[in-house]
Amino acid sequence: VNDAEDYRACRAAMDVVGIGQEEQESIWRTLSGILELQNVQFKADKEGSKFAGQADLDALEKTTVQWQIDKTVFEKELLTLSALVRGEVFTKLLRPPQAADGRDALCKALYDHVFGWLVEKINQNTAVQNETY
Protein backbone atom coordinates (compact mmCIF):
# COMPACT_ATOMS: atom_id res chain seq x y z
CA VAL A 1 0.00 0.00 0.00
CA ASN A 2 1.41 3.33 -1.08
CA ASP A 3 -0.75 6.12 0.35
CA ALA A 4 1.03 8.87 -1.57
CA GLU A 5 0.56 7.04 -4.85
CA ASP A 6 -3.10 6.32 -4.07
CA TYR A 7 -3.64 10.00 -3.20
CA ARG A 8 -2.10 11.14 -6.50
CA ALA A 9 -4.23 8.62 -8.41
CA CYS A 10 -7.37 9.84 -6.63
CA ARG A 11 -6.52 13.48 -7.41
CA ALA A 12 -5.87 12.58 -11.06
CA ALA A 13 -9.22 10.75 -11.24
CA MET A 14 -10.96 13.80 -9.79
CA ASP A 15 -9.30 15.95 -12.46
CA VAL A 16 -10.46 13.56 -15.20
CA VAL A 17 -14.11 13.69 -14.08
CA GLY A 18 -14.05 17.48 -13.89
CA ILE A 19 -13.77 18.16 -10.17
CA GLY A 20 -11.88 21.44 -9.83
CA GLN A 21 -8.93 22.10 -7.54
CA GLU A 22 -10.97 24.23 -5.13
CA GLU A 23 -13.65 21.56 -4.93
CA GLN A 24 -11.01 18.90 -4.32
CA GLU A 25 -9.47 20.91 -1.50
CA SER A 26 -12.90 21.33 0.07
CA ILE A 27 -13.51 17.57 -0.13
CA TRP A 28 -10.15 16.79 1.49
CA ARG A 29 -10.71 19.38 4.25
CA THR A 30 -14.15 17.96 4.99
CA LEU A 31 -12.95 14.35 5.09
CA SER A 32 -9.89 15.26 7.15
CA GLY A 33 -12.11 17.05 9.67
CA ILE A 34 -14.41 14.03 9.88
CA LEU A 35 -11.49 11.71 10.57
CA GLU A 36 -10.07 14.04 13.22
CA LEU A 37 -13.46 14.51 14.88
CA GLN A 38 -13.85 10.74 15.20
CA ASN A 39 -10.77 10.82 17.47
CA VAL A 40 -12.53 13.11 19.97
CA GLN A 41 -13.65 11.26 23.10
CA PHE A 42 -15.84 12.50 25.94
CA LYS A 43 -15.91 11.82 29.68
CA ALA A 44 -18.41 12.64 32.40
CA ASP A 45 -18.23 16.04 34.06
CA LYS A 46 -20.86 16.60 36.77
CA GLU A 47 -24.19 16.67 34.88
CA GLY A 48 -22.64 16.82 31.43
CA SER A 49 -19.54 15.98 29.46
CA LYS A 50 -16.12 17.32 28.76
CA PHE A 51 -13.37 16.33 26.39
CA ALA A 52 -11.47 13.33 27.72
CA GLY A 53 -7.97 14.79 27.40
CA GLN A 54 -5.50 16.95 25.56
CA ALA A 55 -5.41 14.62 22.55
CA ASP A 56 -9.17 15.20 22.15
CA LEU A 57 -8.74 18.96 22.28
CA ASP A 58 -5.94 18.69 19.72
CA ALA A 59 -8.15 16.64 17.38
CA LEU A 60 -10.95 19.15 17.87
CA GLU A 61 -8.57 21.99 17.01
CA LYS A 62 -7.51 20.21 13.82
CA THR A 63 -11.16 19.68 12.88
CA THR A 64 -12.06 23.34 13.34
CA VAL A 65 -9.01 24.41 11.33
CA GLN A 66 -9.92 22.05 8.48
CA TRP A 67 -13.56 23.16 8.50
CA GLN A 68 -12.65 26.82 9.06
CA ILE A 69 -15.12 27.19 11.94
CA ASP A 70 -14.99 28.80 15.38
CA LYS A 71 -13.56 26.34 17.92
CA THR A 72 -15.36 27.79 20.96
CA VAL A 73 -18.76 27.63 19.30
CA PHE A 74 -18.13 24.11 18.00
CA GLU A 75 -17.01 22.88 21.44
CA LYS A 76 -20.27 24.15 22.93
CA GLU A 77 -22.32 22.53 20.17
CA LEU A 78 -20.68 19.16 20.78
CA LEU A 79 -21.34 19.24 24.53
CA THR A 80 -24.85 20.73 24.69
CA LEU A 81 -28.27 20.53 23.10
CA SER A 82 -30.29 23.70 22.64
CA ALA A 83 -34.02 23.94 22.01
CA LEU A 84 -36.25 26.91 21.32
CA VAL A 85 -39.50 26.57 23.29
CA ARG A 86 -42.10 29.32 23.19
CA GLY A 87 -39.51 31.88 22.24
CA GLU A 88 -37.04 30.88 24.94
CA VAL A 89 -33.81 28.95 24.37
CA PHE A 90 -33.13 26.05 26.72
CA THR A 91 -29.72 24.39 26.84
CA LYS A 92 -29.18 20.87 28.12
CA LEU A 93 -25.80 19.36 28.95
CA LEU A 94 -25.12 16.11 27.11
CA ARG A 95 -23.81 12.99 28.84
CA PRO A 96 -20.79 11.33 27.16
CA PRO A 97 -22.85 8.76 25.17
CA GLN A 98 -25.14 11.53 23.90
CA ALA A 99 -22.19 13.73 22.93
CA ALA A 100 -20.59 10.80 21.09
CA ASP A 101 -23.88 10.09 19.30
CA GLY A 102 -24.08 13.73 18.21
CA ARG A 103 -20.47 13.65 16.99
CA ASP A 104 -21.14 10.46 15.04
CA ALA A 105 -24.38 11.80 13.54
CA LEU A 106 -22.60 14.94 12.36
CA CYS A 107 -19.78 12.91 10.80
CA LYS A 108 -22.22 10.57 9.09
CA ALA A 109 -24.30 13.44 7.70
CA LEU A 110 -21.24 15.26 6.36
CA TYR A 111 -19.81 12.10 4.80
CA ASP A 112 -23.18 11.29 3.24
CA HIS A 113 -23.41 14.80 1.82
CA VAL A 114 -19.89 14.67 0.34
CA PHE A 115 -20.51 11.22 -1.16
CA GLY A 116 -23.84 12.31 -2.65
CA TRP A 117 -22.27 15.46 -4.06
CA LEU A 118 -19.44 13.43 -5.63
CA VAL A 119 -21.85 11.00 -7.28
CA GLU A 120 -23.95 13.87 -8.65
CA LYS A 121 -20.89 15.79 -9.89
CA ILE A 122 -19.38 12.73 -11.58
CA ASN A 123 -22.70 11.88 -13.21
CA GLN A 124 -23.11 15.45 -14.50
CA ASN A 125 -19.59 15.64 -15.86
CA THR A 126 -19.54 12.22 -17.49
CA ALA A 127 -23.08 12.13 -18.89
CA VAL A 128 -23.30 11.29 -22.55
CA GLN A 129 -25.66 13.49 -24.47
CA ASN A 130 -28.24 11.52 -26.44
CA GLU A 131 -28.33 12.82 -29.94
CA THR A 132 -31.05 11.93 -32.40
CA TYR A 133 -29.93 11.45 -35.96
Secondary structure by P-SEA (a helix, b strand, c coil): ccaaaaaaaaaaaaaaacccaaaaaaaaaaaaaaaaaaabbbbbcccccccccaaaaaaaaaaaaaacccaaaaaaaacccccccccbbbbbbbcaaaaaaaaaaaaaaaaaaaaaaaaaaaaaaabbbbbcc
